[in-house]
Amino acid sequence: MNQFRIEVATDGQAHNFNIRPLENNKYDIYTDEDKIGSIELDEDNHEHCLVSDCELDLPLINAIREGIQAYQKSH
């Protein structure tokens, strides 16, 4: 799977991110070409994820997680 783009909204504000899949359900999160963190999805618990090197707030992290999961289901 190649890099893909998601748009998520929190507090009525839209945010665009580039997502670069790694392996084992890990993804790097970018704004344009600047990496802002990584997320690892939990296959057993879809409400859970691990985040590293990321300064985003929890609602935005949850929206990114949901955006990645929606992308996975559609592809």
SVG drawing of the C-alpha trace seen along z (x, -y; Angstrom):
<svg xmlns="http://www.w3.org/2000/svg" viewBox="-18 -25 27 34">
<polyline fill="none" stroke="black" stroke-width="0.4" points="0.0,0.0 1.4,-3.4 1.1,-6.7 -2.5,-8.0 -4.1,-11.2 -6.9,-11.6 -9.0,-14.5 -10.4,-14.5 -12.3,-17.1 -12.2,-17.9 -13.9,-20.8 -15.4,-21.9 -11.9,-22.3 -10.7,-20.2 -7.1,-18.7 -5.3,-17.0 -2.6,-14.4 -0.5,-12.2 -0.3,-8.7 2.7,-6.4 2.1,-2.7 4.9,-0.8 4.6,2.8 2.6,4.5 -0.2,1.8 2.2,-1.0 1.8,-4.3 3.8,-7.5 1.8,-10.7 2.8,-13.7 1.6,-17.3 2.9,-17.9 6.4,-16.4 7.0,-17.0 6.6,-13.9 4.6,-14.7 4.4,-11.2 3.6,-7.6 0.6,-5.5 0.2,-1.7 -3.3,-0.3 -4.5,2.6 -6.1,5.3 -7.9,6.8 -9.2,3.6 -10.2,1.1 -10.6,-1.6 -7.0,-1.3 -3.8,-2.6 -0.2,-3.4 1.3,-6.8 4.9,-7.8 6.8,-11.0 3.4,-12.8 2.3,-16.1 -1.3,-15.9 -4.2,-15.9 -6.3,-12.8 -9.4,-13.8 -7.2,-14.4 -5.3,-11.1 -8.7,-9.3 -9.9,-11.0 -6.7,-9.9 -7.1,-6.3 -10.7,-6.3 -9.6,-7.8 -6.9,-5.1 -9.4,-2.3 -11.9,-3.7 -9.3,-3.9 -8.2,-0.3 -11.8,0.9 -12.3,-0.8 -9.1,0.5"/>
</svg>
